[in-house]
Amino acid sequence: MTVSALDIDLNGIPLGSLPAIALDTETTGLNVADARIVQIGAVRLAPGATDFFDMLVNPGVAISPGSTEIHHI
């Protein structure tokens, strides 16, 4: 059985009380055609939660000085 967001009635439930995960990626540049991921991060957003994930990724290409300056990698 698959449950979609459309199947759940969230009327009256404060958004802040629902668990969520925030994802963040850092890349070698801004051009989506050739930028590569260099870092992935995630934080669980739930009351009392302190779970996080952070991982550097080898993009397989040199990281430009501009990207290094922005990401401090």
C-alpha positions as CSV (number, residue, x, y, z in Angstrom):
1,M,0.0,0.0,0.0
2,T,1.4,3.4,-1.0
3,V,0.4,6.5,0.9
4,S,0.8,9.9,-0.8
5,A,0.8,13.4,0.8
6,L,-2.7,13.8,-0.8
7,D,-4.1,10.9,1.2
8,I,-3.2,12.5,4.6
9,D,-5.5,15.2,6.1
10,L,-3.2,17.7,7.7
11,N,-5.9,20.3,8.4
12,G,-5.3,21.9,11.8
13,I,-1.9,20.2,12.3
14,P,0.9,22.8,12.9
15,L,3.6,22.4,10.3
16,G,6.2,22.7,13.1
17,S,4.9,19.7,14.8
18,L,5.6,17.4,11.8
19,P,8.9,15.7,11.4
20,A,10.9,16.6,8.3
21,I,14.4,16.4,6.8
22,A,16.2,19.4,5.3
23,L,18.7,18.5,2.6
24,D,21.5,20.7,1.3
25,T,24.0,20.1,-1.5
26,E,27.1,22.1,-2.5
27,T,28.4,21.9,-6.0
28,T,31.5,22.8,-8.1
29,G,29.6,25.6,-9.8
30,L,26.3,27.1,-10.7
31,N,25.8,25.7,-14.2
32,V,23.5,22.7,-13.9
33,A,24.9,21.2,-17.1
34,D,28.3,20.6,-15.7
35,A,28.4,21.3,-11.9
36,R,29.2,18.3,-9.7
37,I,28.2,17.7,-6.1
38,V,31.0,18.2,-3.6
39,Q,29.0,18.0,-0.3
40,I,25.7,16.6,0.9
41,G,24.1,17.6,4.2
42,A,20.9,16.7,6.0
43,V,19.3,17.6,9.3
44,R,16.3,15.9,10.9
45,L,13.7,18.5,11.9
46,A,11.7,17.1,14.8
47,P,11.1,18.1,18.4
48,G,14.2,17.1,20.4
49,A,16.0,15.8,17.3
50,T,19.7,16.4,16.9
51,D,20.4,14.0,14.0
52,F,22.5,15.3,11.1
53,F,24.5,14.0,8.2
54,D,27.4,15.6,6.4
55,M,29.5,14.1,3.7
56,L,32.2,15.3,1.3
57,V,31.9,13.8,-2.2
58,N,34.8,13.5,-4.7
59,P,33.4,15.3,-7.8
60,G,36.0,13.7,-10.0
61,V,37.0,17.1,-11.3
62,A,39.0,20.0,-9.9
63,I,37.1,22.4,-7.7
64,S,37.4,26.0,-8.9
65,P,38.9,28.7,-6.6
66,G,35.5,30.4,-6.6
67,S,33.7,27.4,-5.3
68,T,36.4,26.7,-2.7
69,E,36.0,30.3,-1.4
70,I,32.2,29.9,-1.1
71,H,32.2,26.4,0.4
72,H,35.5,26.6,2.4
73,I,36.5,23.2,1.0
